């Protein structure tokens, strides 16, 4: 009788027999592997929930609104309601700038609110990646000096998309 040949009893190779398959079997066949997978899933989903990795915490709505206010204060152009409807861009020749966010809030009470993101301006990728955590709607007074030197103001509107860490996303609005 011939000795048993181990090669003659081999089963066909499957995807689990490759080096990649062995790695998958080790990864998904242990609690450590599932723990690593769960860790990476949570880390990848945290930006979608609004978590800021730079500050290693969630920023409050007030902090995100302050970031939008700082962006509006830095811009020179303002959207105002046009008499015929719609909006026009207004850029005063002699603006009176706000000194700080606190002054902006004091002179414009109830200026700001969080509104849902507009899918025309914000993509799902922006939301998942944390670049578009909140959309801030601002209504505020643009103060300026007239030609005669008198102080005047107009009501302006702005929308700012703010990321998890307070960065403002340029959406072209």
C-alpha positions in Angstrom: 0.0 0.0 0.0 1.3 3.4 -1.0 1.9 6.0 1.7 -0.8 8.7 2.0 0.2 11.7 -0.1 -0.8 15.0 1.7 -0.9 16.8 -1.6 -3.6 14.6 -3.0 -5.9 15.6 -0.2 -5.6 19.3 -0.5 -8.8 21.3 -0.9 -9.0 24.1 -3.5 -7.6 27.4 -2.4 -10.2 29.9 -1.2 -10.0 33.7 -0.5 -9.2 32.8 3.1 -6.1 31.0 2.2 -4.3 34.1 0.7 -2.2 36.4 2.8 -5.0 39.0 2.6 -7.5 36.4 3.7 -5.4 35.4 6.7 -5.2 39.0 7.7 -9.0 39.3 7.5 -9.4 36.1 9.5 -7.1 37.5 12.2 -8.8 40.9 12.2 -12.4 39.7 12.3 -11.8 36.5 14.2 -10.7 38.3 17.4 -12.1 40.8 19.8 -9.1 42.9 19.3 -9.8 43.0 15.5 -13.4 44.0 16.1 -12.3 46.6 18.6 -9.8 48.2 16.1 -12.6 48.2 13.5 -15.0 49.8 15.9 -12.4 52.4 16.9 -11.8 53.5 13.3 -15.5 53.6 12.6 -16.1 55.9 15.6 -13.2 58.1 14.7 -14.4 58.5 11.1 -18.0 59.3 12.3 -17.1 61.9 14.9 -16.7 64.8 12.5 -20.2 64.1 11.3 -21.5 64.6 14.8 -19.8 68.0 15.1 -16.7 66.9 17.1 -13.6 69.2 16.6 -10.3 67.3 16.8 -8.3 70.5 16.9 -9.9 71.5 20.3 -10.7 67.8 21.1 -14.3 68.8 22.1 -17.6 69.9 20.6 -17.9 73.7 20.1 -21.0 75.4 21.4 -23.5 77.0 19.1 -22.4 80.4 20.5 -18.8 79.7 19.5 -19.9 78.7 16.0 -22.0 81.9 15.7 -19.1 84.0 16.9 -17.0 82.5 14.1 -19.7 83.5 11.6 -19.8 87.0 13.1 -16.0 87.4 12.8 -16.3 86.4 9.1 -19.0 88.9 8.5 -17.0 91.6 10.3 -14.0 90.9 8.1 -15.9 91.1 4.8 -16.5 94.5 3.3 -19.6 93.6 1.3 -23.0 93.1 2.7 -26.3 91.8 1.2 -29.2 94.1 1.7 -32.8 93.7 0.5 -33.4 95.4 -2.8 -36.6 97.6 -3.3 -37.7 95.5 -6.3 -37.1 92.2 -4.3 -34.1 90.0 -4.0 -30.8 91.2 -2.6 -28.0 93.5 -3.7 -24.4 93.8 -2.6 -23.8 96.9 -0.5 -20.2 98.2 0.1 -20.2 101.5 2.0 -17.5 104.0 1.1 -17.0 105.0 4.8 -18.0 102.0 6.9 -18.1 102.1 10.7 -16.7 98.8 11.7 -17.6 96.8 14.8 -14.7 96.7 17.2 -15.4 93.2 18.6 -17.9 90.3 18.5 -19.3 91.5 21.8 -20.1 94.9 20.3 -21.7 93.3 17.2 -23.9 91.2 19.5 -24.8 94.2 21.7 -25.8 96.4 18.8 -27.6 93.6 17.0 -29.6 91.6 19.6 -31.2 88.5 18.3 -29.0 88.8 15.2 -28.1 85.2 14.7 -29.6 81.8 14.6 -28.7 78.3 13.5 -30.6 77.1 10.5 -30.5 73.8 8.6 -27.8 73.4 5.9 -29.0 74.1 2.4 -28.1 71.2 0.1 -27.7 73.6 -2.8 -24.6 75.1 -1.1 -23.5 72.3 1.2 -22.6 68.8 0.0 -23.0 65.6 2.0 -19.2 65.3 2.0 -18.9 68.7 3.6 -21.3 67.5 6.4 -19.6 64.1 6.9 -16.1 65.6 6.9 -17.1 68.3 9.5 -16.5 71.2 7.1 -20.2 72.2 7.4 -21.4 71.6 11.0 -23.9 74.5 11.2 -25.4 77.1 8.9 -25.7 80.5 10.7 -28.2 83.1 9.5 -27.3 86.7 10.5 -29.4 89.9 10.3 -27.4 92.9 11.4 -26.9 96.6 10.9 -24.3 98.0 8.5 -23.2 101.3 9.9 -21.6 103.9 7.8 -21.0 107.7 7.4 -22.9 109.6 4.8 -21.4 112.2 2.6 -22.4 114.9 5.1 -20.7 112.9 7.9 -23.8 111.8 9.6 -24.0 108.2 10.9 -26.5 106.0 9.1 -27.2 102.3 8.9 -28.9 99.6 6.8 -30.1 96.1 7.6 -28.1 93.4 6.0 -28.4 89.6 5.8 -25.8 86.9 5.7 -25.5 83.1 5.7 -22.3 81.5 6.8 -21.6 77.7 6.9 -19.3 77.0 9.8 -17.3 73.8 10.4 -16.8 71.8 13.5 -13.7 73.9 14.6 -15.1 77.3 13.7 -13.7 77.6 10.2 -16.1 79.3 7.7 -16.7 77.3 4.5 -16.7 79.5 1.4 -19.9 78.4 -0.4 -20.0 81.4 -2.8 -23.1 82.8 -1.1 
